[in-house]
Amino acid sequence: MHPINVSLVEKLIQEQFPEWAHLEVKPVKFSGHDNRTFHLGDEMSVRLPSEAAYAPQVEKENKWLPILSKELSLPISTPVAKGDPSEA
């Protein structure tokens, strides 16, 4: 795996979501163990699995978060896009 840093996230955004390439990428202050998280502009975030073993969680989150967001009484984040593995 490539080191997960701002440069990698910027390349992935440029490749896969050029409509958001103008937004600033900044690391979050505290990132988790399973994912590395970055701010994308002021309203979005980018989460990348820290190891290949954590990649299946992405599919689960993309399936369940939109469903749960409609059923829970508190707001939760929902995915707006899902990228693909890249050689970036």
Biopython code that builds the backbone (N, CA, C, O; Angstrom):
import numpy as np
from Bio.PDB.StructureBuilder import StructureBuilder

atoms = [
    (1, "MET", "N", (0.840, -1.196, 0.000)),
    (1, "MET", "CA", (0.000, 0.000, 0.000)),
    (1, "MET", "C", (0.876, 1.247, 0.000)),
    (1, "MET", "O", (1.988, 1.251, 0.528)),
    (2, "HIS", "N", (0.349, 2.290, -0.599)),
    (2, "HIS", "CA", (1.027, 3.582, -0.589)),
    (2, "HIS", "C", (0.861, 4.228, 0.781)),
    (2, "HIS", "O", (-0.102, 3.940, 1.491)),
    (3, "PRO", "N", (1.799, 5.106, 1.156)),
    (3, "PRO", "CA", (1.555, 5.891, 2.374)),
    (3, "PRO", "C", (0.284, 6.722, 2.178)),
    (3, "PRO", "O", (0.081, 7.320, 1.121)),
    (4, "ILE", "N", (-0.548, 6.751, 3.183)),
    (4, "ILE", "CA", (-1.801, 7.508, 3.088)),
    (4, "ILE", "C", (-1.541, 8.896, 3.651)),
    (4, "ILE", "O", (-1.384, 9.071, 4.860)),
    (5, "ASN", "N", (-1.498, 9.886, 2.754)),
    (5, "ASN", "CA", (-1.208, 11.255, 3.156)),
    (5, "ASN", "C", (-2.004, 12.220, 2.275)),
    (5, "ASN", "O", (-2.740, 11.799, 1.383)),
    (6, "VAL", "N", (-1.847, 13.499, 2.534)),
    (6, "VAL", "CA", (-2.591, 14.529, 1.798)),
    (6, "VAL", "C", (-2.333, 14.418, 0.297)),
    (6, "VAL", "O", (-3.261, 14.538, -0.502)),
    (7, "SER", "N", (-1.093, 14.192, -0.084)),
    (7, "SER", "CA", (-0.749, 14.099, -1.502)),
    (7, "SER", "C", (-1.514, 12.968, -2.193)),
    (7, "SER", "O", (-2.036, 13.154, -3.292)),
    (8, "LEU", "N", (-1.579, 11.816, -1.564)),
    (8, "LEU", "CA", (-2.322, 10.687, -2.134)),
    (8, "LEU", "C", (-3.805, 11.023, -2.267)),
    (8, "LEU", "O", (-4.415, 10.760, -3.304)),
    (9, "VAL", "N", (-4.374, 11.597, -1.231)),
    (9, "VAL", "CA", (-5.802, 11.940, -1.272)),
    (9, "VAL", "C", (-6.070, 12.947, -2.388)),
    (9, "VAL", "O", (-7.055, 12.814, -3.115)),
    (10, "GLU", "N", (-5.218, 13.940, -2.532)),
    (10, "GLU", "CA", (-5.392, 14.927, -3.608)),
    (10, "GLU", "C", (-5.354, 14.255, -4.983)),
    (10, "GLU", "O", (-6.150, 14.586, -5.861)),
    (11, "LYS", "N", (-4.425, 13.310, -5.166)),
    (11, "LYS", "CA", (-4.340, 12.593, -6.447)),
    (11, "LYS", "C", (-5.600, 11.772, -6.706)),
    (11, "LYS", "O", (-6.130, 11.772, -7.817)),
    (12, "LEU", "N", (-6.074, 11.077, -5.681)),
    (12, "LEU", "CA", (-7.277, 10.263, -5.843)),
    (12, "LEU", "C", (-8.499, 11.122, -6.165)),
    (12, "LEU", "O", (-9.314, 10.759, -7.014)),
    (13, "ILE", "N", (-8.619, 12.253, -5.488)),
    (13, "ILE", "CA", (-9.741, 13.164, -5.757)),
    (13, "ILE", "C", (-9.654, 13.685, -7.189)),
    (13, "ILE", "O", (-10.653, 13.709, -7.907)),
    (14, "GLN", "N", (-8.467, 14.098, -7.599)),
    (14, "GLN", "CA", (-8.289, 14.615, -8.965)),
    (14, "GLN", "C", (-8.667, 13.558, -9.999)),
    (14, "GLN", "O", (-9.339, 13.868, -10.983)),
    (15, "GLU", "N", (-8.244, 12.318, -9.785)),
    (15, "GLU", "CA", (-8.534, 11.222, -10.725)),
    (15, "GLU", "C", (-10.015, 10.857, -10.783)),
    (15, "GLU", "O", (-10.589, 10.704, -11.861)),
    (16, "GLN", "N", (-10.620, 10.722, -9.610)),
    (16, "GLN", "CA", (-11.937, 10.102, -9.541)),
    (16, "GLN", "C", (-13.095, 11.075, -9.310)),
    (16, "GLN", "O", (-14.239, 10.786, -9.660)),
    (17, "PHE", "N", (-12.790, 12.213, -8.726)),
    (17, "PHE", "CA", (-13.834, 13.202, -8.425)),
    (17, "PHE", "C", (-13.315, 14.605, -8.750)),
    (17, "PHE", "O", (-13.195, 15.442, -7.855)),
    (18, "PRO", "N", (-13.008, 14.865, -10.017)),
    (18, "PRO", "CA", (-12.412, 16.161, -10.371)),
    (18, "PRO", "C", (-13.280, 17.353, -9.999)),
    (18, "PRO", "O", (-12.774, 18.466, -9.851)),
    (19, "GLU", "N", (-14.579, 17.134, -9.847)),
    (19, "GLU", "CA", (-15.462, 18.244, -9.453)),
    (19, "GLU", "C", (-15.151, 18.752, -8.048)),
    (19, "GLU", "O", (-15.571, 19.850, -7.685)),
    (20, "TRP", "N", (-14.425, 17.970, -7.255)),
    (20, "TRP", "CA", (-14.050, 18.375, -5.899)),
    (20, "TRP", "C", (-12.552, 18.668, -5.769)),
    (20, "TRP", "O", (-12.069, 18.918, -4.665)),
    (21, "ALA", "N", (-11.819, 18.639, -6.875)),
    (21, "ALA", "CA", (-10.365, 18.810, -6.824)),
    (21, "ALA", "C", (-9.947, 20.186, -6.317)),
    (21, "ALA", "O", (-8.821, 20.350, -5.847)),
    (22, "HIS", "N", (-10.827, 21.171, -6.404)),
    (22, "HIS", "CA", (-10.500, 22.521, -5.932)),
    (22, "HIS", "C", (-10.590, 22.642, -4.400)),
    (22, "HIS", "O", (-10.131, 23.633, -3.832)),
    (23, "LEU", "N", (-11.172, 21.648, -3.739)),
    (23, "LEU", "CA", (-11.344, 21.710, -2.283)),
    (23, "LEU", "C", (-10.052, 21.328, -1.564)),
    (23, "LEU", "O", (-9.323, 20.435, -1.995)),
    (24, "GLU", "N", (-9.790, 22.019, -0.471)),
    (24, "GLU", "CA", (-8.580, 21.753, 0.307)),
    (24, "GLU", "C", (-8.685, 20.415, 1.039)),
    (24, "GLU", "O", (-9.734, 20.073, 1.586)),
    (25, "VAL", "N", (-7.586, 19.668, 1.041)),
    (25, "VAL", "CA", (-7.489, 18.402, 1.772)),
    (25, "VAL", "C", (-6.595, 18.631, 2.984)),
    (25, "VAL", "O", (-5.461, 19.092, 2.858)),
    (26, "LYS", "N", (-7.127, 18.300, 4.166)),
    (26, "LYS", "CA", (-6.356, 18.435, 5.408)),
    (26, "LYS", "C", (-6.587, 17.186, 6.257)),
    (26, "LYS", "O", (-7.709, 16.682, 6.317)),
    (27, "PRO", "N", (-5.543, 16.683, 6.911)),
    (27, "PRO", "CA", (-5.762, 15.536, 7.799)),
    (27, "PRO", "C", (-6.596, 15.948, 9.007)),
    (27, "PRO", "O", (-6.493, 17.081, 9.478)),
    (28, "VAL", "N", (-7.418, 15.034, 9.506)),
    (28, "VAL", "CA", (-8.140, 15.315, 10.744)),
    (28, "VAL", "C", (-7.149, 15.230, 11.892)),
    (28, "VAL", "O", (-6.090, 14.615, 11.766)),
    (29, "LYS", "N", (-7.495, 15.844, 12.999)),
    (29, "LYS", "CA", (-6.580, 15.874, 14.139)),
    (29, "LYS", "C", (-6.311, 14.470, 14.681)),
    (29, "LYS", "O", (-5.163, 14.115, 14.951)),
    (30, "PHE", "N", (-7.364, 13.678, 14.839)),
    (30, "PHE", "CA", (-7.225, 12.312, 15.339)),
    (30, "PHE", "C", (-7.872, 11.364, 14.342)),
    (30, "PHE", "O", (-9.071, 11.450, 14.079)),
    (31, "SER", "N", (-7.079, 10.468, 13.794)),
    (31, "SER", "CA", (-7.598, 9.502, 12.830)),
    (31, "SER", "C", (-7.688, 8.142, 13.507)),
    (31, "SER", "O", (-6.964, 7.877, 14.467)),
    (32, "GLY", "N", (-8.563, 7.289, 13.020)),
    (32, "GLY", "CA", (-8.764, 5.981, 13.627)),
    (32, "GLY", "C", (-7.704, 4.969, 13.226)),
    (32, "GLY", "O", (-6.775, 5.281, 12.480)),
    (33, "HIS", "N", (-7.857, 3.763, 13.729)),
    (33, "HIS", "CA", (-6.921, 2.683, 13.420)),
    (33, "HIS", "C", (-7.254, 2.037, 12.075)),
    (33, "HIS", "O", (-6.355, 1.741, 11.288)),
    (34, "ASP", "N", (-8.537, 1.819, 11.813)),
    (34, "ASP", "CA", (-8.964, 1.121, 10.597)),
    (34, "ASP", "C", (-8.920, 2.006, 9.357)),
    (34, "ASP", "O", (-8.732, 1.512, 8.246)),
    (35, "ASN", "N", (-9.090, 3.300, 9.543)),
    (35, "ASN", "CA", (-9.150, 4.247, 8.430)),
    (35, "ASN", "C", (-8.262, 5.447, 8.699)),
    (35, "ASN", "O", (-7.957, 5.771, 9.847)),
    (36, "ARG", "N", (-7.850, 6.103, 7.614)),
    (36, "ARG", "CA", (-7.211, 7.406, 7.699)),
    (36, "ARG", "C", (-8.231, 8.392, 7.144)),
    (36, "ARG", "O", (-8.793, 8.186, 6.069)),
    (37, "THR", "N", (-8.460, 9.458, 7.891)),
    (37, "THR", "CA", (-9.527, 10.397, 7.541)),
    (37, "THR", "C", (-8.947, 11.780, 7.274)),
    (37, "THR", "O", (-8.031, 12.234, 7.960)),
    (38, "PHE", "N", (-9.502, 12.435, 6.266)),
    (38, "PHE", "CA", (-9.073, 13.768, 5.858)),
    (38, "PHE", "C", (-10.303, 14.634, 5.633)),
    (38, "PHE", "O", (-11.336, 14.150, 5.172)),
    (39, "HIS", "N", (-10.187, 15.927, 5.962)),
    (39, "HIS", "CA", (-11.229, 16.890, 5.608)),
    (39, "HIS", "C", (-11.111, 17.158, 4.113)),
    (39, "HIS", "O", (-10.007, 17.255, 3.578)),
    (40, "LEU", "N", (-12.242, 17.276, 3.451)),
    (40, "LEU", "CA", (-12.284, 17.691, 2.055)),
    (40, "LEU", "C", (-13.172, 18.920, 2.016)),
    (40, "LEU", "O", (-14.399, 18.820, 2.048)),
    (41, "GLY", "N", (-12.535, 20.080, 1.945)),
    (41, "GLY", "CA", (-13.286, 21.317, 2.080)),
    (41, "GLY", "C", (-13.815, 21.429, 3.500)),
    (41, "GLY", "O", (-13.252, 20.848, 4.428)),
    (42, "ASP", "N", (-14.901, 22.180, 3.666)),
    (42, "ASP", "CA", (-15.471, 22.409, 4.997)),
    (42, "ASP", "C", (-16.592, 21.447, 5.363)),
    (42, "ASP", "O", (-17.000, 21.393, 6.523)),
    (43, "GLU", "N", (-17.097, 20.687, 4.397)),
    (43, "GLU", "CA", (-18.302, 19.904, 4.672)),
    (43, "GLU", "C", (-18.194, 18.411, 4.387)),
    (43, "GLU", "O", (-19.129, 17.664, 4.675)),
    (44, "MET", "N", (-17.081, 17.964, 3.832)),
    (44, "MET", "CA", (-16.956, 16.539, 3.509)),
    (44, "MET", "C", (-15.691, 15.972, 4.126)),
    (44, "MET", "O", (-14.801, 16.706, 4.557)),
    (45, "SER", "N", (-15.633, 14.659, 4.157)),
    (45, "SER", "CA", (-14.415, 13.988, 4.600)),
    (45, "SER", "C", (-14.122, 12.820, 3.673)),
    (45, "SER", "O", (-15.007, 12.305, 2.989)),
    (46, "VAL", "N", (-12.873, 12.421, 3.667)),
    (46, "VAL", "CA", (-12.399, 11.281, 2.886)),
    (46, "VAL", "C", (-11.848, 10.274, 3.875)),
    (46, "VAL", "O", (-11.041, 10.612, 4.741)),
    (47, "ARG", "N", (-12.292, 9.034, 3.737)),
    (47, "ARG", "CA", (-11.792, 7.967, 4.608)),
    (47, "ARG", "C", (-11.212, 6.872, 3.734)),
    (47, "ARG", "O", (-11.869, 6.377, 2.819)),
    (48, "LEU", "N", (-9.976, 6.501, 4.025)),
    (48, "LEU", "CA", (-9.308, 5.434, 3.290)),
    (48, "LEU", "C", (-8.927, 4.330, 4.263)),
    (48, "LEU", "O", (-8.426, 4.619, 5.349)),
    (49, "PRO", "N", (-9.153, 3.068, 3.898)),
    (49, "PRO", "CA", (-8.751, 1.971, 4.785)),
    (49, "PRO", "C", (-7.237, 2.008, 4.999)),
    (49, "PRO", "O", (-6.475, 2.197, 4.051)),
    (50, "SER", "N", (-6.811, 1.829, 6.238)),
    (50, "SER", "CA", (-5.383, 1.880, 6.547)),
    (50, "SER", "C", (-4.648, 0.615, 6.121)),
    (50, "SER", "O", (-3.430, 0.640, 5.946)),
    (51, "GLU", "N", (-5.363, -0.476, 5.954)),
    (51, "GLU", "CA", (-4.800, -1.753, 5.501)),
    (51, "GLU", "C", (-5.820, -2.431, 4.593)),
    (51, "GLU", "O", (-7.017, -2.159, 4.694)),
    (52, "ALA", "N", (-5.365, -3.297, 3.721)),
    (52, "ALA", "CA", (-6.265, -4.007, 2.802)),
    (52, "ALA", "C", (-7.333, -4.802, 3.553)),
    (52, "ALA", "O", (-8.454, -4.947, 3.065)),
    (53, "ALA", "N", (-6.998, -5.307, 4.716)),
    (53, "ALA", "CA", (-7.953, -6.110, 5.495)),
    (53, "ALA", "C", (-9.180, -5.300, 5.916)),
    (53, "ALA", "O", (-10.229, -5.878, 6.202)),
    (54, "TYR", "N", (-9.065, -3.977, 5.958)),
    (54, "TYR", "CA", (-10.184, -3.135, 6.380)),
    (54, "TYR", "C", (-11.061, -2.684, 5.210)),
    (54, "TYR", "O", (-12.109, -2.077, 5.429)),
    (55, "ALA", "N", (-10.656, -2.967, 3.991)),
    (55, "ALA", "CA", (-11.411, -2.530, 2.812)),
    (55, "ALA", "C", (-12.854, -3.048, 2.780)),
    (55, "ALA", "O", (-13.737, -2.299, 2.360)),
    (56, "PRO", "N", (-13.144, -4.290, 3.202)),
    (56, "PRO", "CA", (-14.548, -4.745, 3.169)),
    (56, "PRO", "C", (-15.498, -3.890, 4.011)),
    (56, "PRO", "O", (-16.700, -3.862, 3.746)),
    (57, "GLN", "N", (-14.979, -3.204, 5.006)),
    (57, "GLN", "CA", (-15.830, -2.338, 5.827)),
    (57, "GLN", "C", (-16.439, -1.208, 4.998)),
    (57, "GLN", "O", (-17.538, -0.738, 5.292)),
    (58, "VAL", "N", (-15.727, -0.781, 3.970)),
    (58, "VAL", "CA", (-16.221, 0.309, 3.123)),
    (58, "VAL", "C", (-17.551, -0.085, 2.485)),
    (58, "VAL", "O", (-18.492, 0.707, 2.459)),
    (59, "GLU", "N", (-17.622, -1.308, 1.975)),
    (59, "GLU", "CA", (-18.870, -1.781, 1.356)),
    (59, "GLU", "C", (-20.007, -1.829, 2.373)),
    (59, "GLU", "O", (-21.134, -1.437, 2.069)),
    (60, "LYS", "N", (-19.714, -2.303, 3.564)),
    (60, "LYS", "CA", (-20.739, -2.366, 4.615)),
    (60, "LYS", "C", (-21.249, -0.970, 4.957)),
    (60, "LYS", "O", (-22.455, -0.755, 5.070)),
    (61, "GLU", "N", (-20.336, -0.032, 5.119)),
    (61, "GLU", "CA", (-20.733, 1.335, 5.458)),
    (61, "GLU", "C", (-21.565, 1.960, 4.341)),
    (61, "GLU", "O", (-22.568, 2.623, 4.604)),
    (62, "ASN", "N", (-21.146, 1.746, 3.095)),
    (62, "ASN", "CA", (-21.902, 2.314, 1.971)),
    (62, "ASN", "C", (-23.293, 1.720, 1.863)),
    (62, "ASN", "O", (-24.215, 2.383, 1.387)),
    (63, "LYS", "N", (-23.456, 0.494, 2.292)),
    (63, "LYS", "CA", (-24.775, -0.130, 2.272)),
    (63, "LYS", "C", (-25.636, 0.347, 3.437)),
    (63, "LYS", "O", (-26.792, 0.719, 3.237)),
    (64, "TRP", "N", (-25.091, 0.341, 4.644)),
    (64, "TRP", "CA", (-25.899, 0.524, 5.846)),
    (64, "TRP", "C", (-26.061, 1.961, 6.329)),
    (64, "TRP", "O", (-27.101, 2.289, 6.901)),
    (65, "LEU", "N", (-25.087, 2.818, 6.123)),
    (65, "LEU", "CA", (-25.218, 4.186, 6.643)),
    (65, "LEU", "C", (-26.422, 4.935, 6.063)),
    (65, "LEU", "O", (-27.125, 5.603, 6.821)),
    (66, "PRO", "N", (-26.690, 4.856, 4.759)),
    (66, "PRO", "CA", (-27.893, 5.538, 4.256)),
    (66, "PRO", "C", (-29.186, 4.982, 4.859)),
    (66, "PRO", "O", (-30.129, 5.735, 5.104)),
    (67, "ILE", "N", (-29.234, 3.698, 5.094)),
    (67, "ILE", "CA", (-30.420, 3.085, 5.705)),
    (67, "ILE", "C", (-30.562, 3.539, 7.148)),
    (67, "ILE", "O", (-31.639, 3.955, 7.575)),
    (68, "LEU", "N", (-29.470, 3.457, 7.895)),
    (68, "LEU", "CA", (-29.508, 3.846, 9.307)),
    (68, "LEU", "C", (-29.815, 5.327, 9.485)),
    (68, "LEU", "O", (-30.494, 5.709, 10.438)),
    (69, "SER", "N", (-29.321, 6.161, 8.576)),
    (69, "SER", "CA", (-29.541, 7.607, 8.725)),
    (69, "SER", "C", (-31.024, 7.969, 8.692)),
    (69, "SER", "O", (-31.434, 8.975, 9.270)),
    (70, "LYS", "N", (-31.823, 7.149, 8.016)),
    (70, "LYS", "CA", (-33.267, 7.406, 7.940)),
    (70, "LYS", "C", (-34.009, 6.877, 9.163)),
    (70, "LYS", "O", (-35.124, 7.315, 9.447)),
    (71, "GLU", "N", (-33.410, 5.954, 9.878)),
    (71, "GLU", "CA", (-34.081, 5.295, 10.997)),
    (71, "GLU", "C", (-33.684, 5.839, 12.369)),
    (71, "GLU", "O", (-34.440, 5.709, 13.333)),
    (72, "LEU", "N", (-32.512, 6.441, 12.458)),
    (72, "LEU", "CA", (-32.023, 6.920, 13.751)),
    (72, "LEU", "C", (-32.562, 8.310, 14.065)),
    (72, "LEU", "O", (-32.864, 9.092, 13.163)),
    (73, "SER", "N", (-32.674, 8.600, 15.336)),
    (73, "SER", "CA", (-33.171, 9.915, 15.752)),
    (73, "SER", "C", (-32.054, 10.961, 15.818)),
    (73, "SER", "O", (-32.328, 12.139, 16.048)),
    (74, "LEU", "N", (-30.810, 10.548, 15.620)),
    (74, "LEU", "CA", (-29.701, 11.492, 15.617)),
    (74, "LEU", "C", (-29.059, 11.485, 14.236)),
    (74, "LEU", "O", (-29.090, 10.470, 13.540)),
    (75, "PRO", "N", (-28.478, 12.610, 13.839)),
    (75, "PRO", "CA", (-27.875, 12.660, 12.507)),
    (75, "PRO", "C", (-26.564, 11.872, 12.456)),
    (75, "PRO", "O", (-25.762, 11.926, 13.389)),
    (76, "ILE", "N", (-26.360, 11.153, 11.373)),
    (76, "ILE", "CA", (-25.083, 10.477, 11.129)),
    (76, "ILE", "C", (-24.643, 10.798, 9.705)),
    (76, "ILE", "O", (-25.458, 11.142, 8.848)),
    (77, "SER", "N", (-23.361, 10.681, 9.474)),
    (77, "SER", "CA", (-22.829, 10.925, 8.133)),
    (77, "SER", "C", (-23.277, 9.830, 7.180)),
    (77, "SER", "O", (-23.415, 8.668, 7.562)),
    (78, "THR", "N", (-23.501, 10.219, 5.943)),
    (78, "THR", "CA", (-23.811, 9.241, 4.907)),
    (78, "THR", "C", (-22.865, 9.464, 3.727)),
    (78, "THR", "O", (-22.475, 10.600, 3.458)),
    (79, "PRO", "N", (-22.500, 8.415, 3.036)),
    (79, "PRO", "CA", (-21.576, 8.547, 1.903)),
    (79, "PRO", "C", (-22.187, 9.368, 0.769)),
    (79, "PRO", "O", (-23.377, 9.252, 0.475)),
    (80, "VAL", "N", (-21.357, 10.197, 0.139)),
    (80, "VAL", "CA", (-21.797, 10.935, -1.044)),
    (80, "VAL", "C", (-21.136, 10.378, -2.304)),
    (80, "VAL", "O", (-21.597, 10.636, -3.416)),
    (81, "ALA", "N", (-20.059, 9.616, -2.131)),
    (81, "ALA", "CA", (-19.366, 9.000, -3.261)),
    (81, "ALA", "C", (-18.449, 7.906, -2.730)),
    (81, "ALA", "O", (-18.047, 7.917, -1.566)),
    (82, "LYS", "N", (-18.129, 6.961, -3.609)),
    (82, "LYS", "CA", (-17.189, 5.897, -3.254)),
    (82, "LYS", "C", (-16.175, 5.778, -4.377)),
    (82, "LYS", "O", (-16.530, 5.548, -5.533)),
    (83, "GLY", "N", (-14.925, 5.935, -4.025)),
    (83, "GLY", "CA", (-13.863, 5.790, -5.005)),
    (83, "GLY", "C", (-13.497, 4.336, -5.204)),
    (83, "GLY", "O", (-14.016, 3.445, -4.532)),
    (84, "ASP", "N", (-12.601, 4.116, -6.133)),
    (84, "ASP", "CA", (-12.112, 2.779, -6.439)),
    (84, "ASP", "C", (-10.618, 2.705, -6.164)),
    (84, "ASP", "O", (-9.944, 3.734, -6.138)),
    (85, "PRO", "N", (-10.091, 1.498, -5.958)),
    (85, "PRO", "CA", (-8.640, 1.360, -5.810)),
    (85, "PRO", "C", (-7.940, 1.951, -7.034)),
    (85, "PRO", "O", (-8.459, 1.909, -8.149)),
    (86, "SER", "N", (-6.761, 2.497, -6.798)),
    (86, "SER", "CA", (-6.054, 3.196, -7.865)),
    (86, "SER", "C", (-4.555, 2.959, -7.747)),
    (86, "SER", "O", (-4.056, 2.570, -6.691)),
    (87, "GLU", "N", (-3.861, 3.195, -8.822)),
    (87, "GLU", "CA", (-2.396, 3.124, -8.816)),
    (87, "GLU", "C", (-1.774, 4.433, -8.335)),
    (87, "GLU", "O", (-0.550, 4.545, -8.263)),
    (88, "ALA", "N", (-2.606, 5.426, -8.004)),
    (88, "ALA", "CA", (-2.105, 6.733, -7.549)),
    (88, "ALA", "C", (-1.168, 6.520, -6.405)),
    (88, "ALA", "O", (-0.626, 7.483, -5.863)),
]
sb = StructureBuilder()
sb.init_structure("model")
sb.init_model(0)
sb.init_chain("A")
sb.init_seg("    ")
for serial, (resi, resn, name, xyz) in enumerate(atoms, 1):
    if name == "N":
        sb.init_residue(resn, " ", resi, " ")
    sb.init_atom(name, np.array(xyz, "f"), 0.0, 1.0, " ", f" {name:<3s}", serial, name[0])
structure = sb.get_structure()
